[in-house]
Amino acid sequence: MGDYIIQCRDMCKSFGEKTALDHVSLDIPRGKIFGLLGPNGAGKTTLIRIINRITIPNSGSVLFDGRPITQEDVRRIGYLPEERGLYRKMKVGDQAMYFARLKGMSSRDAASELKKWFVKFGIESWWGKKVEELSKGMAQKIQFITTVVHRPSLLILDEPFSGFDPVNARLIRDEILGLKDGGATIVLSTHNMESVEELCDNIALINKSRLVIAGGVDEIRHKYGNNHIELVYSAPEPVVSVPGCFRVLSDQDESGRHTAVLAADGEADRNTVLRELVSMPLTVHSYKELVPRMNDIFIKLVTEE
């Protein structure tokens, strides 16, 4: 198998006069958590629906494991849509069994796997309840379980933390990481940039139907950095700018312990700046590059677009 589980090639999709995807191409690496980002209406959900063969593109193609995706491949995908779709009058256990059977599981395997998940989440007593008796967070847990119970190769989770309190959001986060460790590839569509930084290995940002940027999270954060460095040091006098090496942007002094922000000048990098600092009469306590947050990069790119 290749390095990518999904490859989208030159994807175009319109709904009447509205262009949802405009020549979008991206690769989803196998065994990684891939963040699919973008403002509302950017085209993310359309792309997800095309991968799931719910919607057909006007042009372009989707490869699954290096070959054109088929309906049979969809059984190897677990999809948690943002618009939750449980039948409110149906009992939780019957519904969970129904969805597992739709994904090709036998009744015996479905019952066995569902029991494990219900025990893991501490919700065994919910089996005979109707969905309408559950809170939004409870229903979210059921839908998450029905998405992952057949052990799909690819999981597509659209805003999976929506409706959860911090404790249950952490529970779902840990399960996502566990599924990744078990070999699954996860596509995480979310507006929560904190989750992106915490969970995602790679991201793609779609805005106004076009792909704006794609790559590794660390790579992108460093690309949009501005060579700013945080220096914590002790010295009798504040550090001063060194032309051609660095400029001091700010310096806060608390009883002789300084926290300064420096900007590398010209061709100087953080190692050049550090060599210059250690030649000065000061004690360095910490020294780190100030890398922009994904939230700041998201706002910058979407605003510029």
C-alpha positions, 0 to 999 in steps of 0.5 A, a space after each residue: 500500500 502507498 503512503 496515502 489512504 485518500 487522494 483527491 485529484 482536481 475536485 470540482 463541484 457546483 450546486 447551480 450557480 454556487 461553486 462548492 469545490 474549485 479544482 481541489 487536490 489533496 492527499 491524506 496520509 495513512 495512519 495520521 490524524 488529518 485536520 480539514 479546516 475552513 470557515 463555514 461554507 468553504 467546501 469541507 462538507 462537500 468534500 467529505 460527502 464526495 469521499 463517502 460517495 454521498 455526492 458525486 463531483 462534477 469532475 475530478 476523482 477520489 483514490 482509495 488505497 491508490 485506486 478509484 474509490 468504490 461503494 464497497 470501500 465506503 464500508 471501510 469508512 466511519 463517518 460522523 457527520 456534523 448533523 447527527 442522525 439518530 432515530 429518536 423513537 428507536 431504542 439505543 441498542 437496536 439502533 446501534 445494532 442496525 448501524 453496525 449491520 449496515 457496515 457489514 458486521 454479523 449480529 454476533 460480532 456487532 453485539 460483542 463489539 458494541 458491548 465492549 464500547 458500552 462498557 468502556 463508556 460506562 453506558 450499559 444501562 442505556 441499551 434499552 432507552 430511546 434516543 429521545 430520552 438521552 441528552 445531546 452529549 449522551 446521543 453524541 456518545 452513541 453516534 461516536 460508537 456506531 461510527 467506530 464499532 466496525 473498526 474502519 480503516 478511515 474515520 471522518 469526524 465532523 466536529 466530534 467534540 460538539 456538545 461534550 463537556 470538557 470531561 467527555 471531550 477528553 474521553 473522545 480525544 483519548 479514543 481518537 488517539 487510541 484509534 490512531 495507535 491502532 492503525 486507523 487514519 482519522 480526518 478531523 473537520 473542526 473549528 477548534 484550533 486547540 484540538 488541531 494543534 493537540 491532535 493533528 499531524 497534517 492539515 488542509 485549509 479550504 476557503 472559498 472552495 479552494 485549497 489554500 494550504 496543506 502540510 504538516 502542522 509543525 511545518 506550517 506553524 514554522 513557515 508562518 513564524 516571524 523569527 521572534 524569540 522569547 528569552 528569559 534571562 538574569 542580568 544587571 542591565 537589560 539586553 540591547 539590540 545588536 544590529 545585523 543580529 537581533 532587535 529587542 522588541 520588548 523586555 519585562 523586568 521582575 526583580 532582575 529576571 527579564 522576559 524579552 522578545 527578540 526579532 532575528 535580523 537579516 540572515 541571522 537565525 536563532 542559533 546565531 542570536 544565541 551565540 551572540 547572547 552567550 557572549 554577553 554578561 547575562 544568565 540565560 534561563 530559557 530560550 525558545 522560538 515563538 511559533 504562531 498558533 494555528 488559530 492566528 494562521 487560520 485567521 490570517 489566511 482566511 482574512 487575506 483570502 
